[in-house]
Amino acid sequence: MTESKAGNKRKKSSVKHTRSVQHDRSQRGTGAPTEEAIEQVLADIVHPATLAQIGVFQSLGLRARSLTLPVIVGLVLSVIWRQMGSVCELARVVKREAILWVPRMKISQQAINTRLRVIPAELFLKVLQDILPVLQTRWEGRKRPISAVLAWAHTHYSQVVICDGSTLDALIRKAGLLKELERHPLAGRMTALLDGVSRLPIWIGYTDDAAAHDQRFWGDILSQVRAGALLIFDLGYTNFERFAQMTGEGVTFVTRAKDNLVFGVEQVIVCSAAVHDRIVWMGDVTQGTYQRVRLVEVMYQGKWYRYLSNELDAGRLPAEMVVGLYRHRWRIEDAFLVVKSLLGLSYFFCGADNAVNLQVWATWILYAVLVDLTDAVAEALARPFADISMEMVYRALYHYVRAHHRGETDDLIAFLVSDYKLFGLVKRKKTVKKTILAPPLTDHDDA
């Protein structure tokens, strides 16, 4: 099955998956962890970033009563992290207990919904942007094994950036104008830039237009990528004009080549039974996109896979690295799975456009915090990040909270590591079928 066909199959199955999200949650053996498990990280990193936005909040003329910016940020992060499912449930919880830095308060569901509709969602985006450098510094301060491909890329490029887009799932037609629609509308589309080494997000784009093409984000994408970086993306971003722009700006890219790519060969670097590495011309002379690129083709299980890069020097970017690096593009699919399925971005607790936007940024804030926590576990176990299951780290937090309440522990990482086998924190090794045509250029351990 080709990648494009596989992608279409995933998209068709996403609707069925979304419909079963709530059913799946009801079958889980344990509940979502409370904020206690990550309270210190949120208090040390997210809360200061929130306080830094109060000036912006006030400059917009927003009145600060009980639902101030820090309060609404704490409430939104809690409703997502604990998967409360509704603003109504949130109102019940906060009336009976303190949440993060939010004290117990009596607040109506209507008041919370009103604030979600009017508080500028970009304030949550600013919080996300402020915490990412802090989390990146924490990542750089840790020592844990890194896969050979990523370690090589980390030393050769200023950034290793993975780019992809994902359609958000359906809104529930139960309020406002949505009641009049015949079917549940999709919530929109997001595009993410992910640091391929640390797994932390670099930039998140969102539009409420669910039919938006990934190409519309190209300008924003390139504004976030600096010279000397490596950008990895899939076929949906194929754009000869943007390819030429990246070459001119000193950004290296790796992507898949379309089956109908028209090209002319200038130089053959390698030509063997399993690998073709050539410098080719492609594009349109009349449109100013005629350019030289590397075309790397690899035979795998009887099929040729084709990759493009604007790095023409095979010594600087060997063919095996082109293939190995592109395999890491799937890490962003893992990120979307965590964000949408584990952290609940497949379910929207408020259907207003502003609230959906706000939930997108808030969910990515929590994703970044979960990455940081998972990386700390990887360091403690001396394992690569790819070996650790973010989902099982999240689920194990429930057990930490219970043990903490019993007075058995107050060290989160030590608790998780002490029983990592029981909690299933290390992923099980997948059985790889041996085939005669298995390519020597791929790093199976990094998949």
Protein Blocks (a to p, Z undefined) as FASTA:
>chain_A
ZZklmmmmmmmmmmmmmmmmmmmmmmpmbdcddfklmmmmmmmmmmmmmmmmmmmmmmno
pacdfkcfklmmmmmmmmmmnonopaklmmmmmmmpcehjbccddddfklmmmmmmmmcf
klmmmmmmmmmmmmmmmmmmpccdddfklmmmmmmpfbdcddddddddddddfehjllmp
mbdcdfbdcdddddfklopafbdcddfblkbcfklmmmmmmmmpcghiacdddfklgcfk
lmmmmmmnopacdddddfklccddfbdfbdcfkbccddddedjfklopaccdddddddee
hiacddddfbfblklmcfklmmmmmmmmmmmmmmmmmmmmmnopabcfbfbfklmmmmmm
mmmmmmmmmmmmmmmmmmmnopafklpcfklmmmmmmmmmmmmmnopaccfklmmmmmmm
mnomaccdddddddfklcfkbcfklZZ
